[in-house]
Amino acid sequence: MSLAVETVSSRSKNMGFDEKTKEGEVKNEVLEKELKAKEKSQENCDESGEKFGRQMRETKEEEEDDEEEEEGLNIQVGPQFSLKEQLEKDKDDESLRRWKEQLLGSLDFDNVGECKEPEVKILSLSIFSPGRPDIVLSIPEAGNPKGLWFTLKEGSQYSLKFSFLVKNNIVSGLKYTNTVWKTGVKVDSIKEMLGTFSPQPEPYTHMMPEETTPSGIFARGSYSARSKFLDDDNKCYLEINYTFDIRKEWASPQK
């Protein structure tokens, strides 16, 4: 009888041990799952933090580029010389004199003025796209067109052409910059070197490389833009702020 009791007691103890073991295993599994979930959550947080950090760095870099551009507008330039002074100053340098004569081309040297500052006037902007009439946009006197300036079709190829006059003196390193925003977010920014130009009575023209407008529902809508024409001293000859649309189709030609 005592043996039987001992056996039952021993079985009861073993059963309790087995139950505790199973309970411990279950708890361990739960703890492991919780730990894995926390690790995964931490990884997601780290990844999100890394992405946010990259976005912040990119935004900061863009802001620094804008600040550098604005600071460049306040650069202190050296003394300016009229064309007559430049030609007289370089008359002993044969190669430089020939280069300037080649640059000046058919300019009438007897009628060259004494103005030291070049005058650059942007006359028009034209938009070329295969298979459709050209869009020719005149530049308003105030520099900023009122309302919607033009419309582009999504997914279409187009090129820009500028027409401009140069007077009084040589303009060196003329460049074009353009920044585009959509709903307050910068979506594009370009810089294009146009070149160095001497004064002449006829307008110059410059064709930009062909581009393709974005397409899709998120690409359509209204955009704001700012274009500038500056020389290598960062003197700004024109700053123009305008809006344009990207739509499914080209706007109907105005009659």
Backbone torsions as a table, in degrees:
resi	resn	phi	psi	omega
1	MET	NA	-45.4	177.0
2	SER	-62.1	-33.6	177.8
3	LEU	-65.1	-41.1	-179.5
4	ALA	-64.6	-43.0	179.0
5	VAL	-62.1	-41.9	179.9
6	GLU	-62.7	-39.3	-179.8
7	THR	-65.9	-43.4	179.2
8	VAL	-64.3	-43.0	179.4
9	SER	-62.1	-40.8	179.1
10	SER	-64.5	-40.1	178.9
11	ARG	-64.4	-40.2	-179.0
12	SER	-62.7	-41.1	178.5
13	LYS	-64.0	-41.2	179.8
14	ASN	-64.5	-40.7	-179.7
15	MET	-64.3	-41.0	177.6
16	GLY	-63.6	-39.3	178.1
17	PHE	-63.6	-43.5	179.3
18	ASP	-62.7	-41.3	-179.2
19	GLU	-64.8	-41.7	178.4
20	LYS	-64.9	-37.2	178.2
21	THR	-63.1	-45.8	178.8
22	LYS	-63.5	-41.5	179.4
23	GLU	-62.3	-39.4	177.9
24	GLY	-65.8	-39.3	178.3
25	GLU	-63.6	-41.9	178.9
26	VAL	-61.6	-44.9	179.2
27	LYS	-61.5	-40.7	178.8
28	ASN	-61.9	-41.3	178.8
29	GLU	-63.7	-42.2	179.1
30	VAL	-63.0	-44.7	178.9
31	LEU	-61.9	-40.2	178.6
32	GLU	-63.4	-42.4	179.3
33	LYS	-63.5	-43.5	179.0
34	GLU	-62.4	-41.6	179.9
35	LEU	-63.7	-43.1	178.1
36	LYS	-63.5	-40.4	179.3
37	ALA	-62.9	-41.5	177.9
38	LYS	-64.9	-40.8	178.8
39	GLU	-62.6	-42.7	179.4
40	LYS	-64.8	-41.2	177.9
41	SER	-62.2	-40.0	179.1
42	GLN	-65.4	-39.5	177.4
43	GLU	-62.0	-42.3	179.1
44	ASN	-63.8	-40.3	178.5
45	CYS	-64.2	-43.6	178.9
46	ASP	-62.3	-42.1	-179.7
47	GLU	-65.4	-42.5	178.5
48	SER	-64.4	-41.0	178.8
49	GLY	-63.1	-38.9	178.8
50	GLU	-65.3	-42.9	179.0
51	LYS	-63.7	-44.3	179.6
52	PHE	-62.3	-39.7	178.4
53	GLY	-62.2	-41.8	178.4
54	ARG	-63.0	-42.9	179.8
55	GLN	-62.3	-41.6	179.3
56	MET	-64.8	-40.7	178.8
57	ARG	-64.7	-42.5	179.6
58	GLU	-63.9	-42.5	178.5
59	THR	-62.5	-41.7	179.5
60	LYS	-64.1	-40.2	178.9
61	GLU	-63.2	-40.7	178.7
62	GLU	-64.5	-42.2	179.0
63	GLU	-64.3	-38.2	178.4
64	GLU	-65.2	-38.7	177.4
65	ASP	-61.7	-42.8	179.4
66	ASP	-64.6	-40.3	179.3
67	GLU	-64.9	-39.8	178.5
68	GLU	-63.1	-39.0	179.9
69	GLU	-65.6	-42.9	-179.9
70	GLU	-66.7	-40.2	177.6
71	GLU	-63.6	-34.6	-179.3
72	GLY	-62.9	-26.9	-179.5
73	LEU	-68.6	-20.0	-178.8
74	ASN	-100.8	15.9	-177.2
75	ILE	-66.1	142.9	178.0
76	GLN	-87.2	117.6	-177.5
77	VAL	-94.3	160.5	179.0
78	GLY	-77.8	-176.0	-178.7
79	PRO	-65.3	142.5	179.2
80	GLN	-97.4	151.0	178.8
81	PHE	-129.2	143.5	173.6
82	SER	-71.9	168.0	179.0
83	LEU	-60.5	-41.3	179.2
84	LYS	-61.2	-43.0	179.8
85	GLU	-65.8	-38.9	179.2
86	GLN	-65.0	-44.8	-179.6
87	LEU	-65.2	-39.3	179.6
88	GLU	-69.0	-39.4	-177.3
89	LYS	-67.4	-33.2	-174.8
90	ASP	-102.0	12.9	-174.2
91	LYS	-64.8	-24.7	-179.5
92	ASP	-86.9	-10.1	178.4
93	ASP	-100.2	98.8	-172.3
94	GLU	-59.9	-46.4	-176.6
95	SER	-66.4	-41.7	179.3
96	LEU	-68.2	-38.3	178.8
97	ARG	-63.7	-42.4	179.1
98	ARG	-65.8	-38.6	179.1
99	TRP	-62.8	-42.4	-179.9
100	LYS	-68.7	-37.8	177.4
101	GLU	-64.7	-38.6	177.6
102	GLN	-66.9	-40.0	178.1
103	LEU	-65.5	-41.0	-177.5
104	LEU	-76.3	-21.3	174.6
105	GLY	60.1	-125.2	-174.1
106	SER	-90.5	20.9	-179.8
107	LEU	-61.6	136.9	178.4
108	ASP	-79.4	102.4	-175.2
109	PHE	-67.3	-24.4	179.9
110	ASP	-70.1	-23.2	-178.5
111	ASN	-105.7	14.7	178.2
112	VAL	-72.0	131.3	-178.1
113	GLY	-81.5	-177.4	-179.5
114	GLU	-100.9	7.4	-178.0
115	CYS	-68.2	132.2	-178.1
116	LYS	-91.1	-18.8	-178.3
117	GLU	-100.0	128.7	174.5
118	PRO	-70.1	151.9	175.2
119	GLU	-115.5	122.3	179.2
120	VAL	-120.5	124.2	179.5
121	LYS	-122.7	119.3	177.2
122	ILE	-81.6	119.2	-174.0
123	LEU	-88.9	-45.3	-175.0
124	SER	-157.5	162.0	173.6
125	LEU	-125.0	126.5	178.9
126	SER	-116.8	142.1	178.9
127	ILE	-115.2	119.0	-179.0
128	PHE	-107.6	133.1	175.6
129	SER	-142.4	133.6	-177.0
130	PRO	-57.4	134.4	173.4
131	GLY	82.0	12.8	178.2
132	ARG	-147.5	161.2	179.7
133	PRO	-63.2	148.2	178.2
134	ASP	-71.1	147.6	174.4
135	ILE	-102.5	116.6	-180.0
136	VAL	-110.1	118.8	-175.9
137	LEU	-114.4	120.9	175.6
138	SER	-80.2	152.3	-179.4
139	ILE	-89.4	121.4	177.9
140	PRO	-61.9	151.1	-179.2
141	GLU	-60.3	-37.5	-179.8
142	ALA	-75.4	-15.5	177.7
143	GLY	94.6	-20.2	-176.9
144	ASN	-120.0	110.5	178.4
145	PRO	-63.7	146.2	178.6
146	LYS	-89.8	134.1	177.8
147	GLY	72.5	-160.0	-179.9
148	LEU	-69.6	126.3	-175.9
149	TRP	-88.6	-41.8	178.8
150	PHE	-160.8	168.7	179.9
151	THR	-128.7	136.8	175.8
152	LEU	-114.6	149.4	175.8
153	LYS	-87.5	137.9	-179.6
154	GLU	-62.3	143.5	176.6
155	GLY	67.8	20.9	-177.1
156	SER	-106.7	150.8	175.9
157	GLN	-86.7	140.6	179.4
158	TYR	-154.1	159.6	176.1
159	SER	-136.1	147.5	176.9
160	LEU	-103.6	142.4	175.3
161	LYS	-130.8	130.0	178.4
162	PHE	-104.3	144.8	172.7
163	SER	-121.9	128.8	-175.2
164	PHE	-150.5	154.9	178.3
165	LEU	-108.9	144.7	174.7
166	VAL	-123.8	127.5	-179.2
167	LYS	-130.3	163.2	169.3
168	ASN	74.6	-45.9	-173.8
169	ASN	-157.8	171.3	178.4
170	ILE	-73.5	133.3	172.2
171	VAL	-102.7	125.6	-173.8
172	SER	-107.1	132.6	175.1
173	GLY	64.3	42.7	177.9
174	LEU	-66.5	130.4	-179.3
175	LYS	-135.6	158.9	-179.7
176	TYR	-118.0	130.1	174.8
177	THR	-122.3	146.0	179.6
178	ASN	-145.2	130.2	178.3
179	THR	-124.3	135.2	-175.4
180	VAL	-123.5	137.9	176.6
181	TRP	-124.3	149.1	171.8
182	LYS	-131.8	121.5	-175.4
183	THR	50.4	42.0	175.6
184	GLY	81.1	0.2	-179.2
185	VAL	-107.9	129.6	179.4
186	LYS	-67.8	125.8	-177.9
187	VAL	-116.4	-14.3	-179.2
188	ASP	-161.1	147.4	176.6
189	SER	-154.8	127.2	-178.5
190	ILE	-134.9	157.0	172.6
191	LYS	-134.0	132.0	-179.0
192	GLU	-131.6	123.4	176.6
193	MET	-79.2	124.8	179.6
194	LEU	-90.7	-40.1	176.6
195	GLY	132.1	-169.8	177.9
196	THR	-110.0	132.8	-171.5
197	PHE	-134.1	139.5	175.7
198	SER	-92.3	159.8	177.4
199	PRO	-67.5	140.1	176.4
200	GLN	-158.1	156.8	-177.6
201	PRO	-72.2	-26.9	-178.8
202	GLU	-88.8	147.9	179.0
203	PRO	-70.0	149.8	169.4
204	TYR	-90.7	156.9	172.8
205	THR	-131.1	148.5	177.6
206	HIS	-139.7	125.0	178.9
207	MET	-98.3	127.3	177.8
208	MET	-81.8	157.0	176.3
209	PRO	-60.2	151.0	-179.5
210	GLU	-67.8	141.2	178.1
211	GLU	-129.3	168.9	177.4
212	THR	-125.3	129.6	178.3
213	THR	-71.0	147.4	176.8
214	PRO	-67.1	161.4	-178.8
215	SER	-134.5	162.4	-179.7
216	GLY	112.3	165.7	-175.5
217	ILE	-61.4	-33.9	-178.4
218	PHE	-79.4	-17.4	179.4
219	ALA	-84.1	-26.8	-178.6
220	ARG	-72.0	152.0	177.8
221	GLY	131.5	-166.0	-175.5
222	SER	-98.2	141.9	179.6
223	TYR	-127.3	152.0	170.4
224	SER	-115.4	149.3	-175.8
225	ALA	-145.9	157.0	175.3
226	ARG	-135.1	121.4	178.7
227	SER	-113.3	144.0	178.2
228	LYS	-136.1	149.3	172.5
229	PHE	-121.2	115.8	-175.6
230	LEU	-130.4	157.6	174.6
231	ASP	-102.3	-173.5	-175.0
232	ASP	-73.1	-8.2	170.9
233	ASP	-94.9	7.9	-177.9
234	ASN	62.1	25.4	171.1
235	LYS	-76.3	127.6	-176.2
236	CYS	-93.6	122.8	179.6
237	TYR	-94.9	-23.2	177.0
238	LEU	-158.4	131.6	168.5
239	GLU	-123.9	123.1	-175.7
240	ILE	-128.2	126.8	178.4
241	ASN	-111.0	130.5	-174.4
242	TYR	-152.6	170.8	175.4
243	THR	-123.4	149.1	174.7
244	PHE	-146.3	163.9	-179.2
245	ASP	-116.1	151.1	165.1
246	ILE	-115.5	121.8	-175.8
247	ARG	-129.1	177.0	179.1
248	LYS	-65.5	-34.1	-177.9
249	GLU	-132.6	160.8	174.0
250	TRP	-64.8	151.5	174.8
251	ALA	-69.4	147.8	178.9
252	SER	-65.6	137.1	179.8
253	PRO	-60.4	138.1	178.3
254	GLN	-77.8	133.9	-179.3
255	LYS	-93.3	NA	NA
